[in-house]
């Protein structure tokens, strides 16, 4: 088993950049990027497709999608 932790793609539309950040650091990295480059405005974010898929998986796991 690898000791390397998973990384998450972070996308900034204003900068036109995408980078991968270790999962444990993603919140801090996004906040730091937005503070330093965008006056704290929420511009950089986790890749939107990944966010939507993760939200679906969590909702499914919690039974929120059951009728």
N, CA, C and O atoms as a GROMACS GRO file, in nm:
protein
  268
    1UNK      N    1   0.085  -0.118   0.000
    1UNK     CA    2   0.000   0.000   0.000
    1UNK      C    3   0.089   0.124   0.000
    1UNK      O    4   0.189   0.127   0.071
    2UNK      N    5   0.056   0.224  -0.075
    2UNK     CA    6   0.132   0.346  -0.087
    2UNK      C    7   0.100   0.442   0.027
    2UNK      O    8  -0.014   0.448   0.074
    3UNK      N    9   0.202   0.515   0.072
    3UNK     CA   10   0.182   0.616   0.176
    3UNK      C   11   0.136   0.748   0.116
    3UNK      O   12   0.102   0.841   0.189
    4UNK      N   13   0.134   0.756  -0.015
    4UNK     CA   14   0.095   0.879  -0.083
    4UNK      C   15  -0.055   0.898  -0.071
    4UNK      O   16  -0.133   0.808  -0.102
    5UNK      N   17  -0.095   1.017  -0.024
    5UNK     CA   18  -0.238   1.043  -0.009
    5UNK      C   19  -0.297   1.090  -0.142
    5UNK      O   20  -0.225   1.142  -0.227
    6UNK      N   21  -0.428   1.072  -0.158
    6UNK     CA   22  -0.491   1.115  -0.283
    6UNK      C   23  -0.484   1.266  -0.300
    6UNK      O   24  -0.480   1.341  -0.203
    7UNK      N   25  -0.482   1.307  -0.425
    7UNK     CA   26  -0.483   1.451  -0.453
    7UNK      C   27  -0.613   1.487  -0.524
    7UNK      O   28  -0.680   1.404  -0.585
    8UNK      N   29  -0.647   1.614  -0.513
    8UNK     CA   30  -0.774   1.665  -0.564
    8UNK      C   31  -0.744   1.775  -0.666
    8UNK      O   32  -0.662   1.862  -0.639
    9UNK      N   33  -0.809   1.772  -0.783
    9UNK     CA   34  -0.787   1.879  -0.880
    9UNK      C   35  -0.856   2.008  -0.834
    9UNK      O   36  -0.975   2.009  -0.802
   10UNK      N   37  -0.779   2.117  -0.833
   10UNK     CA   38  -0.830   2.248  -0.798
   10UNK      C   39  -0.822   2.335  -0.922
   10UNK      O   40  -0.717   2.342  -0.987
   11UNK      N   41  -0.932   2.402  -0.953
   11UNK     CA   42  -0.944   2.479  -1.076
   11UNK      C   43  -0.968   2.626  -1.044
   11UNK      O   44  -1.049   2.658  -0.958
   12UNK      N   45  -0.896   2.714  -1.112
   12UNK     CA   46  -0.919   2.858  -1.100
   12UNK      C   47  -0.946   2.914  -1.239
   12UNK      O   48  -0.857   2.923  -1.323
   13UNK      N   49  -1.070   2.951  -1.261
   13UNK     CA   50  -1.112   3.003  -1.391
   13UNK      C   51  -1.043   3.135  -1.424
   13UNK      O   52  -1.001   3.157  -1.537
   14UNK      N   53  -1.031   3.223  -1.324
   14UNK     CA   54  -0.969   3.354  -1.349
   14UNK      C   55  -0.822   3.341  -1.389
   14UNK      O   56  -0.775   3.414  -1.476
   15UNK      N   57  -0.751   3.250  -1.325
   15UNK     CA   58  -0.609   3.230  -1.357
   15UNK      C   59  -0.588   3.135  -1.474
   15UNK      O   60  -0.481   3.133  -1.535
   16UNK      N   61  -0.693   3.057  -1.506
   16UNK     CA   62  -0.681   2.959  -1.613
   16UNK      C   63  -0.591   2.843  -1.575
   16UNK      O   64  -0.524   2.785  -1.660
   17UNK      N   65  -0.590   2.809  -1.445
   17UNK     CA   66  -0.502   2.702  -1.399
   17UNK      C   67  -0.579   2.589  -1.334
   17UNK      O   68  -0.687   2.609  -1.278
   18UNK      N   69  -0.521   2.472  -1.342
   18UNK     CA   70  -0.568   2.355  -1.269
   18UNK      C   71  -0.445   2.292  -1.206
   18UNK      O   72  -0.343   2.276  -1.272
   19UNK      N   73  -0.455   2.257  -1.080
   19UNK     CA   74  -0.346   2.192  -1.010
   19UNK      C   75  -0.402   2.083  -0.920
   19UNK      O   76  -0.520   2.086  -0.884
   20UNK      N   77  -0.319   1.989  -0.883
   20UNK     CA   78  -0.362   1.882  -0.792
   20UNK      C   79  -0.301   1.911  -0.655
   20UNK      O   80  -0.183   1.941  -0.643
   21UNK      N   81  -0.385   1.901  -0.552
   21UNK     CA   82  -0.345   1.932  -0.415
   21UNK      C   83  -0.377   1.810  -0.329
   21UNK      O   84  -0.481   1.748  -0.348
   22UNK      N   85  -0.288   1.774  -0.236
   22UNK     CA   86  -0.319   1.663  -0.147
   22UNK      C   87  -0.452   1.687  -0.074
   22UNK      O   88  -0.482   1.799  -0.034
   23UNK      N   89  -0.529   1.583  -0.058
   23UNK     CA   90  -0.663   1.592   0.000
   23UNK      C   91  -0.662   1.666   0.133
   23UNK      O   92  -0.749   1.749   0.158
   24UNK      N   93  -0.565   1.637   0.220
   24UNK     CA   94  -0.560   1.701   0.351
   24UNK      C   95  -0.535   1.851   0.343
   24UNK      O   96  -0.565   1.923   0.438
   25UNK      N   97  -0.480   1.900   0.232
   25UNK     CA   98  -0.442   2.040   0.220
   25UNK      C   99  -0.534   2.122   0.131
   25UNK      O  100  -0.514   2.243   0.116
   26UNK      N  101  -0.635   2.060   0.073
   26UNK     CA  102  -0.714   2.127  -0.032
   26UNK      C  103  -0.786   2.252   0.019
   26UNK      O  104  -0.784   2.354  -0.049
   27UNK      N  105  -0.848   2.246   0.134
   27UNK     CA  106  -0.920   2.363   0.186
   27UNK      C  107  -0.828   2.481   0.210
   27UNK      O  108  -0.859   2.593   0.171
   28UNK      N  109  -0.715   2.454   0.274
   28UNK     CA  110  -0.618   2.559   0.303
   28UNK      C  111  -0.558   2.616   0.174
   28UNK      O  112  -0.538   2.736   0.163
   29UNK      N  113  -0.529   2.529   0.079
   29UNK     CA  114  -0.469   2.573  -0.048
   29UNK      C  115  -0.564   2.663  -0.126
   29UNK      O  116  -0.522   2.765  -0.182
   30UNK      N  117  -0.691   2.627  -0.130
   30UNK     CA  118  -0.790   2.709  -0.201
   30UNK      C  119  -0.805   2.844  -0.132
   30UNK      O  120  -0.806   2.948  -0.197
   31UNK      N  121  -0.815   2.842   0.001
   31UNK     CA  122  -0.830   2.967   0.075
   31UNK      C  123  -0.709   3.057   0.055
   31UNK      O  124  -0.724   3.177   0.033
   32UNK      N  125  -0.589   3.001   0.062
   32UNK     CA  126  -0.466   3.078   0.044
   32UNK      C  127  -0.460   3.137  -0.098
   32UNK      O  128  -0.428   3.255  -0.114
   33UNK      N  129  -0.492   3.057  -0.199
   33UNK     CA  130  -0.492   3.105  -0.337
   33UNK      C  131  -0.588   3.222  -0.354
   33UNK      O  132  -0.552   3.326  -0.409
   34UNK      N  133  -0.710   3.204  -0.306
   34UNK     CA  134  -0.811   3.309  -0.321
   34UNK      C  135  -0.773   3.435  -0.243
   34UNK      O  136  -0.796   3.546  -0.291
   35UNK      N  137  -0.716   3.419  -0.123
   35UNK     CA  138  -0.673   3.536  -0.045
   35UNK      C  139  -0.561   3.611  -0.114
   35UNK      O  140  -0.563   3.734  -0.121
   36UNK      N  141  -0.463   3.537  -0.166
   36UNK     CA  142  -0.346   3.600  -0.226
   36UNK      C  143  -0.371   3.659  -0.364
   36UNK      O  144  -0.314   3.762  -0.399
   37UNK      N  145  -0.456   3.594  -0.442
   37UNK     CA  146  -0.472   3.636  -0.581
   37UNK      C  147  -0.606   3.699  -0.615
   37UNK      O  148  -0.619   3.765  -0.718
   38UNK      N  149  -0.705   3.681  -0.530
   38UNK     CA  150  -0.839   3.727  -0.566
   38UNK      C  151  -0.908   3.802  -0.451
   38UNK      O  152  -1.031   3.804  -0.442
   39UNK      N  153  -0.828   3.864  -0.364
   39UNK     CA  154  -0.880   3.942  -0.251
   39UNK      C  155  -0.984   3.865  -0.170
   39UNK      O  156  -1.080   3.924  -0.122
   40UNK      N  157  -0.964   3.735  -0.156
   40UNK     CA  158  -1.052   3.652  -0.075
   40UNK      C  159  -1.179   3.607  -0.144
   40UNK      O  160  -1.257   3.531  -0.086
   41UNK      N  161  -1.202   3.653  -0.266
   41UNK     CA  162  -1.322   3.610  -0.341
   41UNK      C  163  -1.310   3.462  -0.376
   41UNK      O  164  -1.201   3.414  -0.411
   42UNK      N  165  -1.420   3.388  -0.366
   42UNK     CA  166  -1.420   3.244  -0.394
   42UNK      C  167  -1.413   3.218  -0.543
   42UNK      O  168  -1.515   3.199  -0.609
   43UNK      N  169  -1.291   3.217  -0.596
   43UNK     CA  170  -1.271   3.194  -0.739
   43UNK      C  171  -1.219   3.053  -0.762
   43UNK      O  172  -1.279   2.976  -0.837
   44UNK      N  173  -1.108   3.019  -0.698
   44UNK     CA  174  -1.053   2.883  -0.710
   44UNK      C  175  -1.144   2.787  -0.634
   44UNK      O  176  -1.202   2.823  -0.531
   45UNK      N  177  -1.156   2.665  -0.686
   45UNK     CA  178  -1.242   2.566  -0.621
   45UNK      C  179  -1.202   2.427  -0.668
   45UNK      O  180  -1.129   2.410  -0.765
   46UNK      N  181  -1.254   2.328  -0.596
   46UNK     CA  182  -1.234   2.190  -0.639
   46UNK      C  183  -1.302   2.175  -0.775
   46UNK      O  184  -1.408   2.233  -0.799
   47UNK      N  185  -1.242   2.097  -0.861
   47UNK     CA  186  -1.299   2.073  -0.994
   47UNK      C  187  -1.449   2.049  -0.982
   47UNK      O  188  -1.490   1.958  -0.910
   48UNK      N  189  -1.532   2.127  -1.050
   48UNK     CA  190  -1.678   2.118  -1.036
   48UNK      C  191  -1.735   1.979  -1.064
   48UNK      O  192  -1.828   1.936  -0.996
   49UNK      N  193  -1.682   1.908  -1.161
   49UNK     CA  194  -1.732   1.773  -1.191
   49UNK      C  195  -1.705   1.679  -1.075
   49UNK      O  196  -1.789   1.596  -1.041
   50UNK      N  197  -1.587   1.691  -1.014
   50UNK     CA  198  -1.554   1.608  -0.900
   50UNK      C  199  -1.643   1.644  -0.781
   50UNK      O  200  -1.690   1.554  -0.710
   51UNK      N  201  -1.667   1.771  -0.759
   51UNK     CA  202  -1.753   1.815  -0.648
   51UNK      C  203  -1.894   1.757  -0.662
   51UNK      O  204  -1.952   1.709  -0.565
   52UNK      N  205  -1.949   1.763  -0.782
   52UNK     CA  206  -2.084   1.710  -0.807
   52UNK      C  207  -2.089   1.560  -0.785
   52UNK      O  208  -2.182   1.508  -0.724
   53UNK      N  209  -1.988   1.489  -0.835
   53UNK     CA  210  -1.986   1.343  -0.820
   53UNK      C  211  -1.970   1.305  -0.673
   53UNK      O  212  -2.036   1.212  -0.626
   54UNK      N  213  -1.885   1.375  -0.602
   54UNK     CA  214  -1.864   1.347  -0.460
   54UNK      C  215  -1.992   1.375  -0.381
   54UNK      O  216  -2.028   1.298  -0.292
   55UNK      N  217  -2.060   1.484  -0.412
   55UNK     CA  218  -2.187   1.516  -0.345
   55UNK      C  219  -2.291   1.406  -0.369
   55UNK      O  220  -2.365   1.369  -0.279
   56UNK      N  221  -2.296   1.356  -0.492
   56UNK     CA  222  -2.389   1.247  -0.524
   56UNK      C  223  -2.356   1.121  -0.444
   56UNK      O  224  -2.446   1.055  -0.392
   57UNK      N  225  -2.228   1.087  -0.435
   57UNK     CA  226  -2.187   0.968  -0.361
   57UNK      C  227  -2.219   0.980  -0.212
   57UNK      O  228  -2.264   0.885  -0.149
   58UNK      N  229  -2.195   1.098  -0.156
   58UNK     CA  230  -2.224   1.120  -0.014
   58UNK      C  231  -2.375   1.113   0.011
   58UNK      O  232  -2.419   1.049   0.106
   59UNK      N  233  -2.453   1.177  -0.075
   59UNK     CA  234  -2.599   1.173  -0.060
   59UNK      C  235  -2.651   1.030  -0.071
   59UNK      O  236  -2.740   0.990   0.004
   60UNK      N  237  -2.596   0.956  -0.164
   60UNK     CA  238  -2.637   0.816  -0.181
   60UNK      C  239  -2.600   0.734  -0.057
   60UNK      O  240  -2.680   0.654  -0.008
   61UNK      N  241  -2.479   0.755  -0.007
   61UNK     CA  242  -2.433   0.682   0.111
   61UNK      C  243  -2.517   0.715   0.235
   61UNK      O  244  -2.539   0.628   0.319
   62UNK      N  245  -2.563   0.838   0.245
   62UNK     CA  246  -2.645   0.879   0.358
   62UNK      C  247  -2.794   0.843   0.340
   62UNK      O  248  -2.874   0.864   0.430
   63UNK      N  249  -2.828   0.788   0.223
   63UNK     CA  250  -2.967   0.748   0.198
   63UNK      C  251  -3.058   0.866   0.162
   63UNK      O  252  -3.180   0.855   0.172
   64UNK      N  253  -2.999   0.978   0.122
   64UNK     CA  254  -3.077   1.097   0.091
   64UNK      C  255  -3.144   1.089  -0.046
   64UNK      O  256  -3.234   1.168  -0.076
   65UNK      N  257  -3.102   0.996  -0.129
   65UNK     CA  258  -3.159   0.985  -0.263
   65UNK      C  259  -3.268   0.878  -0.272
   65UNK      O  260  -3.328   0.859  -0.378
   66UNK      N  261  -3.291   0.810  -0.161
   66UNK     CA  262  -3.394   0.707  -0.162
   66UNK      C  263  -3.532   0.770  -0.159
   66UNK      O  264  -3.554   0.872  -0.094
   67UNK      N  265  -3.624   0.708  -0.228
   67UNK     CA  266  -3.760   0.761  -0.234
   67UNK      C  267  -3.845   0.704  -0.123
   67UNK      O  268  -3.963   0.737  -0.112
   0.00000   0.00000   0.00000
